[in-house]
């Protein structure tokens, strides 16, 4: 009986340790998503301000 309990605890501990890698993978996917959205937003913003900056640069005082 005690041997079965020890085996159960060992398997449970091993399973809990495996979930740590899963959490790391989830965090990396979230980080990749945030980076992708940020790059897209900055690219769109950059394209939106090119024309006003060109007009300012061409303006002669």
PENORZI-V38499 format. One record per pair of residues at least 24 apart in sequence whose C-alpha atoms are under 6 Angstrom apart, sorted by sequence separation. I is the first residue (numbers start at 1). J is the second residue. D is the distance in whole Angstrom. If there is no record, write none. Layout:
# PENORZI-V38499
<<I J D> <I J D>>
This chain:
# PENORZI-V38499
none
